Amino acid sequence: MGSPGAGAGGSGRGGGHECSFKILLIGDSGVGKSTLLVSFVAASHLHDDIAPTIGVDFKIKFLTVGGKKLKLTIWDTAGQERFRTITSSYYRGAQGIILVYDVTKRESFSNLADVWTKEIEANSTNKDCIKMLVGNKVDKGGIITVPSFHFDDLILQDNERMVTREEGLAFAEESGCLFLESSAKTRENVEKCFEELALKILEVPSLLEEGSSSVVKRNILKQKQESHAKHGSGCCQ
């Protein structure tokens, strides 16, 4: 399972957070969800691809956003179809969902409408949940140079991009999502993805109430009491 990440924004590590939010990462296998998450939590550049997630994993990040100390529990779900019955329960109670696609893989973008938005509709229990669309791997393609000091020898490499920024933005607007493009490897917009999502969550009173420390503690206590009552009911009378 996941491990706690270092604090950010001067919030330190651990206690004292004012709000706790559950964030879910979804999308096709191989789009870079795990790399995006590890890059955010580790706050460093990644040079190697991360192995696909099996089932679910999670990491915790403490940070300060909008003047509030937050604890984000970020769940990374496997994109393979065989794991969807396992991962469906993790939508429950999420205040934020990040839909990730690979800008160099057209199918991963098409599956947003064909698969992932339908998964949200079927499994999300929070009508106010904030969604963000992230087009990942924008580091691929672009301009490269040959070993020469002459500008004339500059080579423009065909961009590997298969999904334009405009297409991503249009889908986000149609689906009611925030939108960013990122590179988990170079960390371009990595922190911005999670910070903008957290800021938007803080703007929604019902989500802010759900995430407040006092409410979270009450819910944990309630779950413990229900679990105790359930196990206790099996005793001999």
C-alpha positions in Angstrom: 0.0 0.0 0.0 1.0 3.6 -0.2 3.2 5.6 2.2 2.9 9.0 3.7 4.4 11.8 1.6 6.4 14.8 2.9 4.7 17.9 3.9 4.5 21.0 1.7 3.9 24.7 1.9 5.3 24.8 5.5 2.5 22.6 6.8 5.0 20.0 8.1 4.3 16.4 8.3 1.4 14.9 10.2 -0.9 16.5 12.7 -2.5 19.8 12.8 -4.3 19.7 9.5 -7.7 21.5 9.3 -9.2 19.4 6.5 -8.8 15.9 5.1 -9.8 15.2 1.6 -10.0 12.0 -0.5 -8.8 12.2 -4.1 -9.1 9.5 -6.7 -6.9 9.1 -9.8 -8.5 7.2 -12.7 -7.8 6.6 -16.3 -6.4 3.9 -18.7 -3.4 1.9 -17.6 -0.1 3.4 -18.7 -1.2 7.1 -18.9 1.1 8.0 -16.0 -1.3 8.1 -12.9 1.3 6.5 -10.6 4.1 8.7 -11.9 2.0 11.8 -11.4 1.2 10.8 -7.9 4.8 9.9 -6.9 6.1 13.0 -8.6 3.7 15.1 -6.5 4.4 13.4 -3.2 8.1 13.1 -3.6 8.5 16.6 -5.1 11.3 15.4 -7.4 11.9 14.6 -11.0 11.4 10.9 -12.1 13.7 9.4 -14.6 12.1 5.9 -14.9 8.6 4.7 -15.6 6.7 3.2 -12.7 5.3 -0.3 -12.9 1.5 -0.4 -13.4 -0.6 -0.3 -10.3 -2.1 -3.7 -9.3 -5.6 -3.0 -7.8 -5.2 0.2 -5.8 -2.5 2.1 -4.0 -2.6 5.3 -2.0 -0.3 8.0 -0.7 -0.8 10.9 1.7 0.4 14.5 1.2 0.2 17.3 3.7 0.2 20.8 2.2 -1.2 24.3 2.8 -3.6 25.6 0.2 -5.8 28.7 0.4 -4.5 29.4 3.9 -5.7 26.0 5.2 -3.6 23.0 6.2 -4.8 20.0 4.3 -4.3 16.3 4.4 -4.8 14.7 1.0 -5.3 10.9 0.8 -4.7 10.2 -2.9 -5.9 6.8 -4.3 -4.2 5.5 -7.4 -6.4 3.0 -9.2 -5.5 0.3 -11.8 -6.7 1.2 -15.3 -7.1 -2.4 -16.4 -10.7 -3.6 -16.9 -10.2 -6.7 -14.7 -9.6 -4.5 -11.7 -12.7 -2.3 -12.1 -14.9 -4.3 -9.8 -12.2 -3.9 -7.1 -11.7 -0.2 -7.6 -15.3 0.8 -7.9 -15.8 1.0 -4.2 -13.0 3.5 -3.9 -15.1 6.2 -5.5 -17.3 6.3 -2.4 -16.7 9.5 -0.4 -14.2 11.1 -2.7 -14.3 14.9 -2.7 -12.1 15.0 -5.9 -11.5 12.9 -8.9 -8.6 13.4 -11.4 -9.2 11.8 -14.8 -5.8 11.3 -16.5 -5.1 10.6 -20.2 -2.0 10.4 -22.3 -1.7 13.1 -24.9 0.2 10.7 -27.1 -2.4 7.9 -26.9 -5.7 8.7 -28.6 -7.5 5.7 -27.2 -6.8 6.9 -23.6 -8.6 10.1 -24.5 -11.5 8.4 -26.2 -12.0 6.2 -23.2 -12.7 9.2 -21.0 -16.2 9.3 -22.5 -16.5 5.6 -23.3 -15.4 4.3 -19.9 -14.3 6.7 -17.2 -17.1 9.3 -17.0 -19.5 6.4 -16.9 -17.5 4.8 -14.1 -17.9 8.1 -12.1 -21.6 8.2 -12.8 -22.1 4.6 -11.7 -19.9 4.7 -8.6 -19.4 8.2 -7.2 -21.6 8.8 -4.1 -20.8 12.6 -3.9 -22.8 14.8 -6.2 -20.6 17.8 -5.4 -17.4 15.9 -6.2 -14.9 18.1 -8.1 -13.5 16.6 -11.3 -10.2 17.5 -13.0 -9.1 16.4 -16.4 -5.3 16.1 -16.8 -3.6 15.5 -20.2 -0.3 13.9 -19.2 3.1 13.3 -21.0 3.3 16.7 -22.7 7.1 16.2 -22.5 7.0 13.8 -25.4 7.8 15.2 -28.9 8.8 18.8 -29.6 12.1 20.3 -30.7 15.5 18.5 -30.7 18.8 19.6 -32.0 21.6 17.7 -33.8 25.2 18.0 -32.5 26.0 21.2 -34.3 26.5 24.8 -33.5 24.6 26.0 -36.6 21.0 27.1 -36.3 20.3 25.7 -39.8 20.9 22.2 -38.4 18.0 22.5 -35.9 15.6 19.6 -36.4 12.0 19.9 -35.7 10.9 16.4 -34.5 7.3 15.4 -35.4 5.4 15.8 -32.2 4.1 12.5 -30.7 1.0 14.3 -29.5 -2.3 12.7 -30.7 -4.7 14.9 -28.6 -4.6 18.6 -28.9 -4.9 20.9 -26.0 -8.1 22.4 -27.5 -9.7 18.9 -27.6 -8.9 18.3 -24.0 -10.2 21.7 -22.9 -13.5 21.2 -24.9 -14.1 17.8 -23.3 -13.4 19.2 -19.8 -15.9 22.0 -20.4 -18.5 19.6 -21.7 -18.0 17.3 -18.7 -17.8 20.0 -16.0 -14.1 19.4 -15.2 -11.2 21.6 -14.4 -8.4 21.2 -17.0 -4.6 21.1 -17.1 -1.9 19.5 -19.1 1.1 18.1 -17.3 4.4 16.1 -17.5 4.8 13.8 -14.5 8.4 13.3 -15.5 9.5 17.0 -15.7 7.0 17.9 -13.0 5.4 20.5 -15.3 2.0 21.5 -13.6 2.2 18.5 -11.3 1.7 20.5 -8.1 -0.7 22.8 -9.8 -3.0 19.8 -10.6 -3.5 18.9 -7.0 -3.5 22.4 -5.6 -6.1 23.8 -8.0 -8.3 20.8 -7.3 -7.9 21.3 -3.5 -8.7 25.0 -3.9 -11.9 24.2 -5.8 -12.9 21.7 -3.2 -12.5 24.3 -0.5 -14.9 26.6 -2.3 -17.8 24.0 -2.0 -19.4 24.3 1.5 -20.6 20.7 1.5 -17.1 19.3 0.6 -15.4 21.6 3.1 -17.8 20.4 5.8 -17.1 16.8 4.9 -13.4 17.3 5.1 -13.3 19.3 8.3 -11.3 17.5 11.0 -14.2 17.4 13.5 -16.5 15.7 10.9 -13.8 13.3 9.9 -13.2 12.3 13.5 -17.0 11.8 14.1 -17.3 9.6 11.0 -14.3 7.4 12.1 -15.9 7.1 15.6 -19.2 6.2 14.1 -17.7 3.6 11.8 -15.9 2.0 14.9 -19.1 2.0 16.9 -21.0 0.4 14.0 -18.3 -2.2 13.6 -18.3 -3.0 17.3 -22.1 -3.3 17.3 -22.0 -5.6 14.3 -19.4 -8.0 15.8 -21.0 -7.8 19.3 -24.4 -8.9 17.9 -23.0 -12.4 17.3 -22.4 -13.1 21.0 -24.4 -15.7 22.8 -27.4 -14.3 24.8 
